[in-house]
């Protein structure tokens, strides 16, 4: 049974999410501020965090940053429509997705399932495929059996979203993927104008695998078309 941590200072929202998630068979944990969220993650086995952006004290953005210092579990931000800049900032520092308030329970459940599926399978390949050779391109080595990535021999810590984007591009070096294709293949959802979300995650991925993210060697943009993994 997966454990979902719900963190929001609005107790009615926490209660509503608790009802939706428990009805789907998830175990829920509850927090009402960022510090309480961090304490629960330290002592409990948490598989995913639903995290409100606007909270008194330690807000959702700073909580996300603290979580990413030691955890790669999926983080879905709960944001208001007026918080577009916070959405981008949250994705920049490591959040995997966001849901806009007021939210549709069906959308929340769908996004939770999607994130957990990517987190637990990280590509969903069969065991035979997982036992295949490591994918290599230049100094990048991606071991899909161990779910590990090294760059020039140094281990790199990626979030599930970053890992799956890299896996997609590494599987087809030289192929150009549009932002819509990347979103649909990695998020497993219709893109519906999610180009900025893809761009933020690719920028974050570049910061981890490129020597000079401003002049990338590996993940290249093909203007007007999308992104590709340059053959090195």
CORTA-V775105 format. One record per helix or strand. SS is the DSSP state (H for helix, E for strand). FROM is the first residue (numbers start at 1). TO is the last residue. Records with the same first field share a line. If there is no record, write none. Layout:
BEGIN
SS->FROM-TO ; FROM-TO
END
This chain:
BEGIN
E->3-7 ; 27-31 ; 48-52 ; 74-80 ; 97-101 ; 135-137 ; 140-143 ; 148-151 ; 154-156 ; 177-177 ; 219-222 ; 226-229
H->11-23 ; 34-43 ; 60-68 ; 84-92 ; 105-121 ; 127-130 ; 160-171 ; 179-186 ; 195-209 ; 213-215
END
